[in-house]
Amino acid sequence: MIAIEELLEDPSRNPCVAIDSSEPAAVQRIEQSLAYMEQHLHQPLQVATLAAQVNISPSHFFALFKRRIGSAPMDYFTRRRIRRACEVFDSTAA
């Protein structure tokens, strides 16, 4: 059994850290989703909507996204929306 510390020190031993480079279509789908999220920060999104945009099932999308980005799609989207709100606030607070 591999210890958590070993996985943290050597990410290549952890299959959940990144999508294998032999899956360029999966990488492209997640990149498309990130762009879609960025364009739709002003509106609510659901995993099903994001999955439909890249033509895969919601469960498969969730797994691919988490492996590639390291967090759940909606967690990532929420953090991105908060960062954008902070950027807007900082630019108008001056």
Secondary structure by P-SEA (a helix, b strand, c coil): cccaaaaaaccccccccccccccaaaaaaaaaaaaaaaacccccccaaaaaaaacccaaaaaaaaaaaccccaaaaaaaaaaaaaaaaaaaaac
